[in-house]
Amino acid sequence: MKITINFITNSSSTNYVIAYKSQPSVDNETIKKYPFLTNYYNLLKHVLITEESWHNTTEGEIISSVDDLNGYFLSYYGCGEEKSIKEIIDQYGYSQDEYDNYKKCLEDGFNLLFKSIDNIDEINGEILDSLAKDNKDFIILNKYES
């Protein structure tokens, strides 16, 4: 049993916005020579998009184009109303710089992942933090408690 002795927070999850490069194409010869690569990418996919049994760990939302990003913002924050991206940014506390950074990452060939991880689910959070350490192809753009 693990007991944490420090400050208590009302937040129940940590939300991540991650930019990551897609799995490179690997030819069959390389896979035969290094079969662990397949397992590595399957594990990575599992961590990124699988919804865990923890209450607030959600399936990741993968965004791969600026149109997908705009659609995500409109559907997630628009609440069915006809709003512009600018109105959503202003209303929900996103900065234009933050949105522009997401957009630039997409234009530079990254995918974006929007994912919440329950604060009890320490392992997946630690894996994401570890993947981002000194890695130019896996970057945590935003991390905040909710």
ABEGO torsion letter per residue (X at the ends): XBBBBBBBBABABBBBBBBBBBBBBBBAAAAAABAAAAAAAAAAAAAAABBBABAABBBBBBBABAAAAAAAAAAAAAGGBBBBAAAAAAAAGBBAAAAAAAAAAAAAGBBBBBBBBBAABAAAAAAAAAAABGBAABBBABBBBX
